[in-house]
Amino acid sequence: MPAQNEVISSDPEILAGEPVFAGTRVPLKNLFDYLEAGDSLEVFLDEFPDVPRHQAVAALELAREAVTASANTR
C-alpha cells in the first residue's frame, strides 16, 4: 500500500488545508460523501477522473486501519 503522503495531502494553499487526494484538488471528503449517498466507487471515479483507482482504494484502506486501530484501543 502506498504511504499516506502519497495518497492524502494537506496544504494551507490548497482548499485552506482540507485533506485532498495527493496531486489533486479533490477533497478526500468527496469520496466518503459519495459512498455515504450510496454511490459506488466507480461512480466516484467517473466523476473525479483525476483520482486514480489505486489512490481511492488506498484512502479507504487507510480509513479502515484508522478505525480498526481506534476500536482496538478501547
Secondary structure as the mmCIF struct_conf table of DSSP 4:
data_model
#
loop_
_struct_conf.conf_type_id
_struct_conf.id
_struct_conf.beg_label_comp_id
_struct_conf.beg_label_asym_id
_struct_conf.beg_label_seq_id
_struct_conf.end_label_comp_id
_struct_conf.end_label_asym_id
_struct_conf.end_label_seq_id
HELX_RH_AL_P HELX_RH_AL_P1 GLN A 4 VAL A 7
STRN STRN1 ILE A 8 SER A 9
STRN STRN2 ASP A 11 ASP A 11
TURN_TY1_P TURN_TY1_P1 PRO A 12 GLU A 13
STRN STRN3 ILE A 14 ILE A 14
HELX_RH_3T_P HELX_RH_3T_P1 LEU A 15 GLY A 17
STRN STRN4 VAL A 20 PHE A 21
TURN_TY1_P TURN_TY1_P2 ALA A 22 GLY A 23
BEND BEND1 THR A 24 THR A 24
STRN STRN5 PRO A 27 PRO A 27
HELX_RH_AL_P HELX_RH_AL_P2 LEU A 28 GLU A 36
TURN_TY1_P TURN_TY1_P3 ALA A 37 GLY A 38
HELX_RH_AL_P HELX_RH_AL_P3 LEU A 41 GLU A 47
TURN_TY1_P TURN_TY1_P4 PRO A 49 ASP A 50
BEND BEND2 VAL A 51 VAL A 51
HELX_RH_AL_P HELX_RH_AL_P4 ARG A 53 ASN A 72
TURN_TY1_P TURN_TY1_P5 THR A 73 THR A 73
#
